[in-house]
Amino acid sequence: MKSMTQRVLLLAAATAAVAAVSVAPAPLARARTELIPFPQLGVRFNPDGDPGQCGGRTGEQWANEFDGTEPIRLDTDSRLGGCQLAFGIYDPDDLLSSSSYTYTFEATSGGDPAQCGNPGTHQMAISKTSRVFGPSIRIDTDNRPGGCILTFALSSPTSIRLGINYFSDGDRAQCGNAGPNNGVFSPVANDREVPIRIDTDDRPGGCGLQVRLTGE
């Protein structure tokens, strides 16, 4: 016959085991609770002439929350062609169904508008089913007068914001509103647009651009 002490210890162990089974969630349920899909931000960047004018990461890329996209590099000048650029958002959990994220492209005052292809305000395509992009803009700044202004804006009831890292690796006058240091993202919010000025030509260097989504 088991002693009273042994029986008490066995009863306590059995009670603890039952409590652990009833309280701890199944691994799959726990994973679904912890993993909430966050939107991805996409960039499509391709040359339509001399590829040396469109450097860094070309093609399509998609970045997760807080991860800036890999930098693209704008260095259009007197060489043939320019760069095609577009943005999109993949939102599998439909967090941004009531939101608008835009990029507006226009020539600078007094500048040659032919350097800024497909001007106007464009929506970043937001899709919960596939990775798609909004309309492409065409950047072909050179030694003609002026340049282009690309402005990022949003209207969203959520706390998901844009961040813009724009920087120069040569003559800073080619990259208007560039940050003082590469890696510092300027926030875009409901009441705060971020414009960047692109005026690359035959001067040394070019302009780098990264974008990201963040949840406050």
ROSE-4610 file (N, C-alpha, C; in Angstrom, 1 decimal, always signed):
// ROSE-4610
residu = [M/M/M/K/K/K/S/S/S/M/M/M/T/T/T/Q/Q/Q/R/R/R/V/V/V/L/L/L/L/L/L/L/L/L/A/A/A/A/A/A/A/A/A/T/T/T/A/A/A/A/A/A/V/V/V/A/A/A/A/A/A/V/V/V/S/S/S/V/V/V/A/A/A/P/P/P/A/A/A/P/P/P/L/L/L/A/A/A/R/R/R/A/A/A/R/R/R/T/T/T/E/E/E/L/L/L/I/I/I/P/P/P/F/F/F/P/P/P/Q/Q/Q/L/L/L/G/G/G/V/V/V/R/R/R/F/F/F/N/N/N/P/P/P/D/D/D/G/G/G/D/D/D/P/P/P/G/G/G/Q/Q/Q/C/C/C/G/G/G/G/G/G/R/R/R/T/T/T/G/G/G/E/E/E/Q/Q/Q/W/W/W/A/A/A/N/N/N/E/E/E/F/F/F/D/D/D/G/G/G/T/T/T/E/E/E/P/P/P/I/I/I/R/R/R/L/L/L/D/D/D/T/T/T/D/D/D/S/S/S/R/R/R/L/L/L/G/G/G/G/G/G/C/C/C/Q/Q/Q/L/L/L/A/A/A/F/F/F/G/G/G/I/I/I/Y/Y/Y/D/D/D/P/P/P/D/D/D/D/D/D/L/L/L/L/L/L/S/S/S/S/S/S/S/S/S/S/S/S/Y/Y/Y/T/T/T/Y/Y/Y/T/T/T/F/F/F/E/E/E/A/A/A/T/T/T/S/S/S/G/G/G/G/G/G/D/D/D/P/P/P/A/A/A/Q/Q/Q/C/C/C/G/G/G/N/N/N/P/P/P/G/G/G/T/T/T/H/H/H/Q/Q/Q/M/M/M/A/A/A/I/I/I/S/S/S/K/K/K/T/T/T/S/S/S/R/R/R/V/V/V/F/F/F/G/G/G/P/P/P/S/S/S/I/I/I/R/R/R/I/I/I/D/D/D/T/T/T/D/D/D/N/N/N/R/R/R/P/P/P/G/G/G/G/G/G/C/C/C/I/I/I/L/L/L/T/T/T/F/F/F/A/A/A/L/L/L/S/S/S/S/S/S/P/P/P/T/T/T/S/S/S/I/I/I/R/R/R/L/L/L/G/G/G/I/I/I/N/N/N/Y/Y/Y/F/F/F/S/S/S/D/D/D/G/G/G/D/D/D/R/R/R/A/A/A/Q/Q/Q/C/C/C/G/G/G/N/N/N/A/A/A/G/G/G/P/P/P/N/N/N/N/N/N/G/G/G/V/V/V/F/F/F/S/S/S/P/P/P/V/V/V/A/A/A/N/N/N/D/D/D/R/R/R/E/E/E/V/V/V/P/P/P/I/I/I/R/R/R/I/I/I/D/D/D/T/T/T/D/D/D/D/D/D/R/R/R/P/P/P/G/G/G/G/G/G/C/C/C/G/G/G/L/L/L/Q/Q/Q/V/V/V/R/R/R/L/L/L/T/T/T/G/G/G/E/E/E]
num = [1/1/1/2/2/2/3/3/3/4/4/4/5/5/5/6/6/6/7/7/7/8/8/8/9/9/9/10/10/10/11/11/11/12/12/12/13/13/13/14/14/14/15/15/15/16/16/16/17/17/17/18/18/18/19/19/19/20/20/20/21/21/21/22/22/22/23/23/23/24/24/24/25/25/25/26/26/26/27/27/27/28/28/28/29/29/29/30/30/30/31/31/31/32/32/32/33/33/33/34/34/34/35/35/35/36/36/36/37/37/37/38/38/38/39/39/39/40/40/40/41/41/41/42/42/42/43/43/43/44/44/44/45/45/45/46/46/46/47/47/47/48/48/48/49/49/49/50/50/50/51/51/51/52/52/52/53/53/53/54/54/54/55/55/55/56/56/56/57/57/57/58/58/58/59/59/59/60/60/60/61/61/61/62/62/62/63/63/63/64/64/64/65/65/65/66/66/66/67/67/67/68/68/68/69/69/69/70/70/70/71/71/71/72/72/72/73/73/73/74/74/74/75/75/75/76/76/76/77/77/77/78/78/78/79/79/79/80/80/80/81/81/81/82/82/82/83/83/83/84/84/84/85/85/85/86/86/86/87/87/87/88/88/88/89/89/89/90/90/90/91/91/91/92/92/92/93/93/93/94/94/94/95/95/95/96/96/96/97/97/97/98/98/98/99/99/99/100/100/100/101/101/101/102/102/102/103/103/103/104/104/104/105/105/105/106/106/106/107/107/107/108/108/108/109/109/109/110/110/110/111/111/111/112/112/112/113/113/113/114/114/114/115/115/115/116/116/116/117/117/117/118/118/118/119/119/119/120/120/120/121/121/121/122/122/122/123/123/123/124/124/124/125/125/125/126/126/126/127/127/127/128/128/128/129/129/129/130/130/130/131/131/131/132/132/132/133/133/133/134/134/134/135/135/135/136/136/136/137/137/137/138/138/138/139/139/139/140/140/140/141/141/141/142/142/142/143/143/143/144/144/144/145/145/145/146/146/146/147/147/147/148/148/148/149/149/149/150/150/150/151/151/151/152/152/152/153/153/153/154/154/154/155/155/155/156/156/156/157/157/157/158/158/158/159/159/159/160/160/160/161/161/161/162/162/162/163/163/163/164/164/164/165/165/165/166/166/166/167/167/167/168/168/168/169/169/169/170/170/170/171/171/171/172/172/172/173/173/173/174/174/174/175/175/175/176/176/176/177/177/177/178/178/178/179/179/179/180/180/180/181/181/181/182/182/182/183/183/183/184/184/184/185/185/185/186/186/186/187/187/187/188/188/188/189/189/189/190/190/190/191/191/191/192/192/192/193/193/193/194/194/194/195/195/195/196/196/196/197/197/197/198/198/198/199/199/199/200/200/200/201/201/201/202/202/202/203/203/203/204/204/204/205/205/205/206/206/206/207/207/207/208/208/208/209/209/209/210/210/210/211/211/211/212/212/212/213/213/213/214/214/214/215/215/215/216/216/216]
x = [+0.8/+0.0/+0.9/+0.5/+1.3/+1.1/+2.1/+2.0/+1.1/+0.7/-0.1/+0.7/+2.0/+2.8/+2.9/+3.1/+3.1/+1.8/+0.7/-0.6/-0.9/-0.4/-0.6/+0.2/+1.5/+2.4/+1.8/+1.3/+0.7/-0.5/-1.4/-2.6/-2.2/-1.2/-0.7/-0.2/+0.6/+1.2/+0.1/-0.9/-2.0/-2.8/-3.1/-3.8/-3.1/-1.7/-0.9/-0.9/-0.9/-0.9/-2.2/-3.4/-4.7/-4.8/-4.2/-4.3/-3.5/-2.3/-1.4/-2.1/-2.8/-3.5/-4.7/-5.4/-6.6/-6.2/-5.0/-4.7/-3.9/-2.8/-1.9/-2.6/-2.5/-3.2/-2.4/-3.1/-2.4/-1.4/-0.3/+0.8/+0.2/-0.7/-1.2/-2.1/-2.9/-3.7/-2.8/-1.8/-0.9/-0.2/+0.2/+0.9/+0.0/-1.3/-2.2/-2.5/-2.5/-2.7/-1.6/-0.3/+0.9/+1.2/+0.9/+1.3/+0.1/+0.1/-0.9/-0.2/-0.7/+0.0/+0.0/+1.2/+1.4/+1.6/+1.1/+1.3/+2.7/+3.0/+4.3/+4.3/+5.4/+5.5/+6.4/+6.0/+6.7/+7.2/+8.3/+8.9/+9.2/+8.9/+9.3/+10.1/+11.4/+12.3/+13.1/+13.0/+13.6/+14.1/+15.2/+15.7/+14.9/+14.8/+14.3/+15.3/+16.5/+17.6/+18.9/+19.9/+21.2/+20.9/+21.2/+20.9/+21.8/+22.9/+23.7/+23.1/+22.0/+21.3/+20.3/+20.1/+19.1/+19.8/+20.4/+21.2/+20.6/+21.4/+20.9/+20.1/+19.0/+18.1/+17.1/+17.2/+16.2/+15.2/+14.2/+13.2/+12.2/+11.5/+10.5/+11.1/+10.7/+11.1/+9.9/+9.8/+8.8/+9.4/+9.1/+9.7/+8.6/+9.0/+8.2/+8.2/+7.4/+7.3/+8.7/+8.9/+10.1/+11.4/+11.3/+12.4/+12.3/+13.3/+13.3/+13.5/+12.9/+13.3/+14.8/+15.4/+16.8/+16.8/+17.9/+18.0/+18.0/+17.2/+17.4/+18.2/+18.8/+19.7/+19.4/+19.1/+18.7/+19.9/+20.3/+21.5/+21.2/+20.0/+19.7/+20.5/+21.0/+21.8/+21.7/+22.7/+22.6/+22.6/+22.8/+22.7/+21.3/+21.1/+19.8/+18.9/+17.6/+16.6/+16.5/+15.7/+15.5/+15.1/+14.4/+14.0/+12.5/+11.9/+10.5/+10.4/+9.5/+9.4/+7.9/+7.5/+6.1/+6.2/+5.0/+4.9/+3.6/+3.6/+2.4/+2.4/+1.3/+1.2/+0.4/+1.0/+0.3/-0.2/-1.5/-2.2/-3.1/-2.5/-3.3/-4.4/-4.2/-5.2/-6.2/-6.1/-7.0/-7.1/-5.9/-5.8/-6.0/-5.8/-5.7/-6.9/-8.0/-9.1/-9.7/-9.5/-10.1/-9.0/-7.8/-6.6/-6.3/-5.5/-5.0/-3.6/-2.7/-1.3/-0.9/-0.4/-0.2/+1.2/+1.6/+2.8/+2.5/+2.8/+2.5/+3.8/+3.8/+5.0/+4.7/+5.6/+5.4/+6.7/+6.7/+8.0/+8.1/+9.3/+9.6/+9.1/+8.9/+8.4/+9.5/+9.1/+10.0/+10.9/+10.7/+11.5/+10.9/+11.7/+11.2/+10.4/+9.1/+8.2/+8.5/+9.2/+9.5/+10.4/+11.0/+11.9/+11.1/+9.8/+9.0/+7.8/+8.0/+7.0/+5.8/+4.6/+3.4/+3.2/+3.1/+2.9/+1.5/+1.3/+0.0/+0.1/-1.1/-1.2/-1.6/-0.9/-1.1/-1.3/-2.2/-2.4/-1.4/-0.8/-0.1/-1.2/-1.1/-2.1/-2.1/-3.2/-3.4/-4.2/-3.6/-4.3/-4.1/-5.2/-5.0/-4.8/-4.9/-4.8/-3.5/-2.9/-1.7/-0.8/+0.5/+1.4/+1.4/+0.8/+0.6/+1.1/+1.3/+1.8/+0.9/+1.0/+0.3/+1.0/+0.6/+1.1/+2.6/+3.4/+4.8/+5.0/+5.9/+6.4/+7.7/+8.1/+9.3/+10.2/+11.4/+12.4/+13.5/+13.7/+14.7/+15.3/+15.7/+16.3/+17.7/+18.0/+19.4/+19.7/+20.4/+20.9/+19.8/+18.6/+17.6/+17.2/+16.5/+16.2/+15.3/+15.5/+14.7/+14.8/+13.9/+13.8/+12.4/+12.3/+11.0/+10.8/+9.6/+9.3/+8.4/+8.8/+8.0/+7.6/+6.2/+5.7/+4.9/+5.2/+4.5/+3.5/+2.3/+1.2/+0.4/-0.4/-1.3/-2.5/-3.6/-4.8/-5.3/-5.1/-5.4/-5.9/-7.0/-7.4/-6.6/-5.7/-4.8/-3.5/-2.7/-1.4/-0.3/-0.6/+0.5/+0.9/+2.2/+2.7/+3.8/+4.1/+5.3/+6.5/+7.7/+8.9/+9.7/+10.4/+11.2/+12.6/+13.5/+15.0/+15.5/+15.8/+16.3/+17.7/+18.7/+20.0/+20.9/+22.0/+22.8/+24.2/+24.8/+26.1/+27.1/+26.7/+27.6/+27.2/+26.9/+26.5/+25.1/+25.0/+23.7/+22.7/+23.1/+22.1/+21.2/+21.6/+20.8/+19.7/+19.7/+18.8/+18.1/+17.2/+16.5/+15.7/+15.9/+15.2/+15.8/+17.1/+17.8/+18.1/+18.0/+18.4/+19.8/+20.2/+21.6/+22.4/+21.8/+22.5/+21.7/+22.3/+21.7/+21.2/+20.0/+19.4/+18.4/+18.2/+17.3/+16.0/+14.9/+13.6/+12.7/+12.3/+11.3/+9.9/+9.1/+7.8/+6.8/+5.9/+4.8/+3.5/+2.7/+1.5/+0.3/-0.8/-2.0/-1.8/-1.1/-0.9/+0.5/+1.2/+2.6/+3.0/+3.1/+3.6/+5.2/+5.8/+7.2/+7.6/+8.0/+8.4/+9.9/+10.3/+11.8/+11.9/+13.1/+13.3/+14.5/+14.2/+15.1/+15.6/+16.9/+17.5/+18.9/+19.0/+20.3/+20.6/+21.9/+22.3/+23.8/+24.6/+26.0/+26.9/+26.4/+27.2/+27.6/+28.6/+29.0/+27.9/+27.8/+26.9/+25.5/+24.7/+23.2/+22.5/+21.2/+20.3/+19.9/+19.9/+19.3/+18.0/+17.2/+15.8/+15.4/+15.0/+14.4/+13.0/+12.1/+10.8/+10.5/+9.6/+9.2/+7.8/+7.2/+6.0/+6.3/+5.7/+5.9/+4.5/+4.4/+3.2/+3.5/+2.9/+3.2/+2.7]
y = [-1.2/+0.0/+1.2/+2.2/+3.5/+4.3/+5.0/+5.8/+7.0/+7.7/+8.9/+10.0/+10.1/+11.1/+10.8/+9.5/+9.1/+9.4/+9.1/+9.4/+10.9/+11.7/+13.1/+13.7/+13.2/+13.6/+13.2/+12.0/+11.5/+12.3/+12.6/+13.4/+14.8/+15.4/+16.8/+16.8/+15.7/+15.6/+15.5/+14.7/+14.5/+15.8/+16.5/+17.7/+18.8/+18.8/+19.8/+19.4/+18.1/+17.7/+18.1/+17.9/+18.2/+19.7/+20.5/+22.0/+22.4/+21.8/+22.2/+21.9/+20.8/+20.4/+21.4/+21.8/+22.6/+24.1/+24.5/+26.0/+26.3/+25.4/+25.7/+25.6/+26.6/+26.5/+25.5/+25.0/+24.1/+24.9/+24.3/+25.1/+25.8/+25.2/+25.9/+27.1/+27.0/+28.1/+29.2/+28.9/+29.9/+30.6/+29.9/+30.5/+31.4/+31.1/+31.9/+33.2/+33.1/+34.3/+35.2/+34.7/+35.6/+36.1/+35.4/+35.8/+36.5/+37.9/+38.7/+39.2/+38.9/+39.3/+40.8/+41.4/+42.8/+43.1/+44.2/+44.5/+44.6/+44.2/+44.4/+45.5/+46.3/+47.4/+46.9/+47.2/+46.7/+47.9/+47.7/+48.6/+47.9/+48.5/+48.0/+49.0/+48.7/+49.7/+49.1/+49.6/+49.1/+50.1/+49.9/+50.9/+50.6/+51.7/+51.5/+52.1/+52.1/+52.6/+52.1/+53.0/+52.6/+52.2/+50.9/+50.4/+51.1/+51.7/+52.4/+53.5/+54.0/+55.2/+54.7/+53.5/+52.9/+51.8/+52.2/+51.3/+50.8/+50.1/+49.5/+48.3/+48.1/+46.9/+47.2/+46.5/+46.7/+45.5/+45.6/+44.5/+44.8/+43.7/+43.8/+43.4/+44.0/+43.6/+44.0/+43.2/+43.4/+43.4/+44.3/+44.4/+44.3/+43.6/+43.4/+44.6/+44.6/+45.7/+46.1/+47.4/+48.0/+47.8/+46.8/+46.5/+47.5/+48.4/+49.2/+48.4/+48.8/+48.1/+48.3/+47.5/+47.7/+49.0/+49.7/+51.0/+50.9/+51.8/+52.0/+53.2/+53.4/+54.5/+55.2/+56.5/+57.3/+58.1/+57.9/+58.7/+58.9/+59.3/+59.6/+60.9/+60.8/+62.0/+62.0/+62.3/+62.5/+61.1/+60.0/+58.7/+58.4/+57.4/+57.1/+56.5/+56.9/+56.3/+56.9/+56.2/+56.6/+55.4/+55.7/+54.6/+54.6/+53.4/+53.3/+52.8/+53.5/+53.3/+53.2/+52.2/+52.1/+51.5/+51.6/+51.1/+50.4/+49.4/+48.7/+48.2/+47.7/+47.2/+45.9/+44.9/+43.6/+43.4/+43.3/+43.4/+42.2/+41.0/+39.8/+39.8/+40.6/+40.6/+41.8/+42.5/+43.6/+44.7/+45.0/+46.0/+47.4/+47.6/+48.9/+49.2/+48.5/+48.6/+50.0/+50.8/+52.2/+53.2/+52.8/+53.6/+54.0/+55.1/+55.5/+55.9/+55.4/+55.7/+56.2/+57.4/+57.9/+58.4/+58.5/+59.1/+60.0/+61.3/+62.3/+62.7/+62.8/+63.1/+64.3/+65.3/+66.5/+67.1/+68.0/+68.7/+69.9/+70.3/+71.5/+72.7/+73.8/+75.0/+75.5/+75.7/+76.2/+75.1/+73.8/+72.7/+72.1/+71.3/+70.6/+69.4/+69.5/+68.4/+67.0/+67.0/+65.8/+64.9/+65.4/+64.7/+63.8/+64.1/+63.5/+62.8/+61.5/+60.8/+60.3/+60.4/+60.0/+60.8/+62.1/+62.9/+62.7/+63.2/+63.1/+62.4/+62.2/+61.5/+60.1/+59.2/+57.7/+57.0/+56.0/+55.2/+54.1/+53.8/+52.6/+51.5/+50.6/+49.5/+48.7/+48.5/+47.8/+46.5/+45.3/+44.1/+43.1/+42.4/+41.3/+39.9/+39.9/+38.6/+38.4/+39.5/+39.3/+40.6/+40.4/+41.5/+42.3/+43.4/+44.2/+45.7/+46.4/+47.8/+48.8/+50.0/+51.2/+51.5/+52.6/+53.0/+53.4/+53.2/+53.5/+55.0/+55.6/+56.9/+56.8/+57.7/+57.6/+58.8/+58.5/+59.5/+59.6/+60.7/+60.9/+62.3/+62.7/+64.0/+64.0/+65.2/+65.3/+66.8/+67.3/+68.7/+69.7/+69.2/+70.1/+70.9/+72.0/+72.8/+72.1/+72.3/+71.7/+70.2/+69.7/+68.3/+67.9/+66.9/+66.3/+66.3/+66.4/+66.3/+65.1/+64.2/+63.0/+63.1/+63.2/+63.4/+62.2/+61.8/+60.6/+61.2/+60.6/+61.0/+59.8/+60.0/+58.9/+59.5/+58.7/+59.0/+57.7/+57.5/+56.2/+56.3/+55.5/+55.5/+54.6/+53.8/+52.9/+53.7/+53.0/+53.6/+53.1/+52.6/+52.1/+53.3/+53.6/+54.8/+54.4/+55.4/+55.2/+55.9/+55.4/+56.1/+56.2/+57.3/+57.6/+57.9/+57.2/+57.5/+57.9/+59.2/+59.7/+60.3/+59.9/+60.4/+60.6/+61.3/+61.6/+60.8/+60.4/+59.9/+60.6/+61.9/+62.8/+64.2/+64.9/+66.3/+66.4/+66.9/+66.9/+67.7/+68.7/+69.6/+68.8/+67.6/+66.7/+66.1/+66.0/+65.3/+66.2/+67.0/+67.9/+67.2/+67.8/+67.2/+65.9/+65.6/+64.4/+64.6/+63.5/+63.5/+63.7/+64.2/+64.4/+63.1/+62.0/+60.7/+59.6/+58.7/+57.6/+56.7/+56.2/+55.3/+56.0/+57.3/+58.0/+58.2/+57.6/+57.6/+58.8/+59.6/+60.7/+60.1/+60.3/+59.7/+60.5/+59.7/+60.2/+59.8/+60.8/+60.6/+61.4/+61.2/+61.9/+63.4/+64.0/+65.5/+65.8/+64.9/+65.2/+64.4/+65.2/+64.7/+64.8/+63.9/+64.0/+64.1/+65.3/+65.5/+65.3/+64.7/+64.6/+65.2/+65.9/+66.5/+65.7/+65.3/+64.5/+65.4/+65.7/+66.5/+66.0/+64.7/+64.1/+64.5/+64.7/+65.1/+64.6/+65.4/+64.9/+65.3/+65.8/+66.0/+64.7/+64.7/+63.4/+62.9/+61.5/+60.9/+60.8/+60.3/+60.2/+60.2/+59.7/+59.8/+58.3/+58.0/+56.7/+56.9/+55.9/+55.9/+54.5/+54.6/+53.4/+53.8/+52.9/+53.1/+52.0/+52.2/+51.2/+51.5/+50.5/+50.6/+50.4/+51.1/+50.9/+51.0/+50.3/+50.4/+51.1/+52.2/+53.0/+52.3]
z = [+0.0/+0.0/+0.0/-0.8/-0.9/+0.4/+0.8/+2.0/+1.6/+2.7/+2.5/+1.7/+2.0/+1.3/-0.2/-0.6/-2.0/-2.7/-2.0/-2.6/-2.9/-1.9/-2.0/-3.2/-3.3/-4.4/-5.8/-5.9/-7.2/-7.5/-6.6/-6.8/-7.3/-6.7/-7.1/-8.5/-8.8/-10.2/-11.2/-10.9/-11.9/-12.1/-11.0/-11.1/-11.9/-11.8/-12.5/-14.0/-14.3/-15.7/-16.4/-15.7/-16.2/-16.5/-15.5/-15.7/-16.9/-17.1/-18.2/-19.5/-19.6/-20.9/-21.1/-20.1/-20.3/-20.5/-20.1/-20.2/-21.4/-21.7/-22.8/-24.1/-25.0/-26.3/-27.2/-28.2/-29.2/-29.9/-30.4/-31.1/-32.3/-33.1/-34.3/-33.9/-32.8/-32.4/-31.9/-31.2/-30.7/-31.8/-32.8/-34.0/-34.7/-34.9/-35.6/-34.8/-33.4/-32.6/-32.8/-32.8/-32.8/-34.2/-35.2/-36.6/-37.3/-37.3/-38.0/-39.3/-40.4/-41.7/-41.8/-41.9/-42.1/-43.6/-44.1/-45.5/-45.9/-47.2/-47.8/-48.8/-48.8/-49.8/-50.9/-52.1/-53.3/-54.2/-54.8/-55.8/-57.0/-58.2/-59.5/-60.2/-60.5/-61.0/-62.2/-63.4/-64.6/-65.5/-66.2/-67.2/-68.5/-69.3/-70.7/-71.7/-71.3/-72.2/-71.6/-71.4/-70.9/-69.4/-69.1/-67.7/-66.6/-67.0/-66.0/-65.3/-65.9/-65.3/-64.2/-64.1/-63.1/-62.3/-61.2/-60.5/-59.2/-58.4/-57.2/-57.5/-56.8/-57.0/-58.1/-59.2/-60.3/-60.2/-61.1/-61.1/-60.0/-59.5/-58.5/-57.1/-56.1/-54.7/-53.8/-52.7/-51.7/-50.3/-49.5/-48.1/-47.0/-46.0/-44.8/-43.9/-42.8/-41.9/-41.4/-41.3/-40.8/-41.7/-42.6/-43.5/-44.7/-44.9/-46.0/-47.3/-48.4/-49.6/-49.9/-50.7/-51.1/-51.9/-51.7/-52.4/-53.9/-54.6/-56.0/-56.2/-57.4/-57.6/-58.9/-58.8/-60.0/-60.4/-61.7/-62.2/-63.7/-64.1/-65.5/-65.9/-67.1/-67.7/-69.2/-69.9/-71.3/-72.1/-71.3/-72.0/-72.4/-73.3/-73.8/-72.8/-72.9/-72.1/-70.7/-69.8/-68.5/-67.6/-66.5/-65.5/-65.3/-65.3/-65.0/-63.5/-62.8/-61.3/-61.0/-60.1/-59.7/-58.3/-57.6/-56.2/-56.0/-55.1/-54.7/-53.3/-52.8/-51.5/-51.5/-50.9/-50.8/-49.4/-49.2/-47.9/-47.7/-47.4/-47.3/-46.2/-45.2/-44.1/-44.3/-45.4/-45.8/-44.7/-44.2/-43.1/-43.7/-45.0/-45.6/-46.6/-46.4/-47.3/-47.4/-46.3/-46.3/-46.5/-46.9/-47.0/-48.4/-48.6/-49.9/-49.7/-50.5/-50.5/-51.9/-52.1/-53.4/-53.7/-55.0/-55.4/-56.6/-56.4/-57.4/-58.1/-59.4/-60.2/-61.1/-61.0/-61.8/-62.1/-63.1/-63.4/-62.5/-62.2/-61.4/-62.2/-61.5/-62.1/-63.1/-64.3/-65.4/-66.0/-65.5/-66.0/-67.3/-68.0/-69.2/-68.8/-69.0/-68.5/-69.2/-70.3/-71.0/-70.2/-69.2/-68.3/-67.3/-67.2/-66.1/-66.7/-67.1/-67.9/-67.0/-67.5/-66.9/-65.6/-65.7/-64.5/-64.0/-62.7/-62.1/-60.8/-60.1/-58.9/-59.1/-58.6/-58.9/-57.5/-57.5/-56.3/-56.3/-55.2/-55.0/-55.0/-55.9/-55.9/-54.6/-54.0/-52.7/-53.0/-52.9/-53.2/-52.0/-51.7/-50.7/-51.3/-52.7/-53.3/-54.1/-54.5/-55.4/-55.2/-55.7/-55.6/-56.9/-56.9/-58.1/-57.9/-58.9/-58.8/-59.4/-59.0/-59.6/-60.9/-61.5/-62.8/-62.7/-63.7/-63.7/-64.1/-63.4/-63.8/-64.5/-65.4/-66.1/-65.8/-65.3/-64.8/-65.9/-66.5/-67.5/-67.4/-66.2/-66.0/-66.6/-67.2/-67.8/-67.8/-68.8/-68.8/-69.2/-69.5/-69.9/-68.6/-68.7/-67.5/-66.6/-65.3/-64.2/-64.0/-63.3/-63.0/-62.6/-61.8/-61.4/-59.9/-59.4/-58.0/-57.8/-56.9/-56.6/-55.2/-55.0/-53.6/-53.1/-51.9/-51.3/-50.3/-50.3/-49.4/-49.1/-48.0/-47.6/-46.9/-46.9/-46.1/-45.6/-44.3/-43.7/-42.3/-41.9/-40.5/-39.7/-40.3/-39.5/-39.1/-38.3/-37.9/-38.8/-39.9/-40.9/-41.7/-41.6/-42.2/-43.3/-44.1/-45.0/-44.5/-44.9/-44.5/-45.8/-46.0/-47.2/-46.8/-47.4/-47.2/-48.6/-48.7/-50.0/-49.7/-50.5/-50.2/-51.4/-51.3/-52.4/-52.2/-53.4/-53.3/-54.2/-54.5/-55.3/-55.1/-56.1/-56.0/-55.4/-54.2/-53.5/-54.2/-55.0/-55.7/-56.6/-57.0/-57.9/-57.2/-55.8/-55.0/-54.0/-54.4/-53.5/-52.4/-51.2/-50.0/-49.6/-50.0/-49.5/-48.1/-47.3/-45.9/-45.7/-44.5/-44.2/-44.2/-43.8/-43.7/-44.3/-45.1/-45.6/-44.4/-44.5/-43.5/-42.6/-42.7/-41.9/-42.7/-42.3/-43.0/-42.6/-43.5/-43.2/-43.2/-42.2/-42.1/-42.9/-43.6/-44.3/-43.5/-43.2/-42.4/-43.0/-42.3/-42.9/-43.1/-42.2/-42.3/-42.7/-43.3/-43.7/-45.0/-46.1/-47.3/-47.3/-48.1/-48.3/-49.8/-50.2/-51.6/-51.8/-52.9/-53.2/-54.6/-54.8/-56.1/-56.8/-58.1/-58.9/-60.0/-60.1/-61.1/-61.5/-61.7/-62.0/-63.5/-63.7/-65.1/-65.2/-65.8/-66.0/-64.9/-63.8/-62.6/-61.9/-61.1/-60.4/-59.5/-59.5/-58.5/-58.9/-58.0/-58.3/-57.0/-57.0/-55.8/-55.5/-54.2/-53.8/-53.1/-53.2/-52.7/-52.1/-50.8/-50.1/-49.6/-49.5/-48.9/-48.0/-47.0/-46.1/-45.5/-45.0/-44.2/-42.7/-41.8/-40.4/-39.7/-38.6/-37.8/-36.5/-36.2/-35.0/-33.8]
